[in-house]
């Protein structure tokens, strides 16, 4: 990868984290976990941890807290009983929805060019990870 591309990736990561932190009243990791659980309900806990790129212990602590607060619940995997699957409760969906709405209000523009660029970046990065 060209050094300019590395610099661009680092800048994108820093800018997006700063924007998303601004609206994460409690904790950005909390919001990321709620989001990934909502998007990847058919993935095991291990696969979600890999997608997030965090330590298993950090994930375990945060999900325990989210379960106590009634934002998520877990079930044993149907095919592989050793796997644990996570799901959002209605309360969890509301918290995530509020966060997303705040971000949407912040960006308030629905430009096709921006949407297309972000979709391409997501596709590219998902192929690499």
Secondary structure, 3 states (H helix, E strand, C coil): CCHHHHHHHHHHHHHHHHHHHHHCCCCHHHHHHHHHHHHCCCCCHHHHHHHHCCCHHHHHHHHHHHHHCCCEEEEECCCCCCCEEEEECHHHHHHHHHHHHHHHHHHCCCCHHHHHHHHHHHHHHHHHC
